[in-house]
Amino acid sequence: DFGTDYPTSEKRRFPQLATIGLTGLLVTFSDALNEPANRAALAFCAWLETENWPGVEETTTALTSVYVGFDPRGIDHATLRTRLEDALNQQIDTPRPCPAI
C-alpha cells in the first residue's frame, strides 16, 4: 500500500508532492529512509508505470520518493498534480500489496 504502515506522525505529513523544475513532480513518502516508505515508493512507481498516463514520460524511484517527468504538451502541471493526488488518496483508502524486498 502507499502509506498505511507509517508512524502516526508521518501519516499526517506524507505522501507529499513537490514541483521539480518545469517538467517534473516528486512524490515523497517519508523524509527518512524506512522500509514502509521505500516499499510505498516502489509500489507507487510500479503502479504508475502500468497506468500509461498521456504526457508522463518518465518514472523513477529514489529510496522513499518517486520522480514523475512529464511533457507539458501532453499533460499540464495542474492536471498531473491532481491525478497524482487522487491516485495517492485512492491507494491509501484501498491498499494494494507492496513489492517484495
C-alpha positions in Angstrom: 0.0 0.0 0.0 1.0 3.6 -0.3 1.0 4.8 3.3 -0.8 2.8 5.9 2.3 1.4 7.7 3.8 4.8 8.6 4.2 6.0 12.2 1.3 8.3 13.2 3.3 11.5 12.8 4.2 10.6 9.2 0.6 9.8 8.2 -0.2 13.4 8.7 2.6 14.8 6.5 3.1 12.1 3.8 2.9 11.5 1.0 3.9 14.9 -0.3 4.1 16.3 -3.8 6.8 18.8 -4.9 7.4 20.5 -8.2 10.8 19.6 -9.7 11.7 22.1 -12.4 9.3 22.8 -15.3 8.5 19.2 -16.1 8.7 17.1 -13.0 6.9 16.2 -9.8 8.3 14.4 -6.8 6.1 12.2 -4.7 7.8 11.6 -1.3 6.6 9.1 1.2 9.0 10.0 4.1 11.8 12.3 5.0 13.8 9.4 6.4 14.7 6.0 4.9 12.4 3.3 6.3 11.0 0.1 4.9 7.4 1.1 4.7 8.2 4.3 2.8 10.6 2.5 0.5 8.1 -0.1 -0.3 5.4 2.5 -0.9 7.6 4.3 -3.3 8.4 1.1 -5.2 4.7 0.1 -5.3 3.5 3.5 -6.4 6.1 3.7 -9.2 5.3 0.2 -10.4 1.5 1.1 -10.4 2.1 4.4 -12.1 4.1 2.7 -14.9 1.2 0.4 -15.6 -1.3 3.3 -16.0 0.3 4.8 -19.1 -1.0 8.3 -18.5 -0.7 10.6 -21.5 2.2 13.0 -21.1 4.0 11.1 -18.4 7.4 10.3 -19.9 9.5 9.1 -17.0 9.0 7.5 -13.6 11.8 6.5 -11.3 12.3 5.8 -7.6 14.9 7.1 -5.2 14.7 5.4 -1.7 11.4 7.0 -0.4 10.4 9.1 -3.5 9.1 8.7 -7.0 10.0 11.2 -9.7 7.4 11.8 -12.4 8.7 13.5 -15.5 6.2 14.8 -18.0 5.8 16.6 -21.3 3.7 19.7 -20.7 2.4 19.4 -24.3 0.7 16.1 -23.2 -0.5 17.0 -19.7 -0.3 20.2 -17.8 1.2 20.5 -14.4 -2.0 21.2 -12.5 -3.8 18.2 -14.1 -0.9 15.8 -13.4 -0.7 17.0 -9.7 -4.5 16.5 -9.3 -4.3 13.0 -10.9 -1.4 12.1 -8.6 -3.2 13.4 -5.5 -6.3 11.5 -6.5 -4.3 8.3 -7.1 -2.5 8.6 -3.8 -5.7 9.2 -1.9 -7.3 6.2 -3.6 -4.3 4.0 -2.9 -4.3 4.9 0.8 -8.0 4.2 1.1 -7.7 0.9 -0.9 -4.3 -0.6 -0.1 -2.5 -2.7 -2.7 0.3 -5.2 -2.0 3.8 -3.8 -1.9 6.6 -5.5 -3.9 8.8 -7.9 -2.0 12.2 -6.5 -1.0 
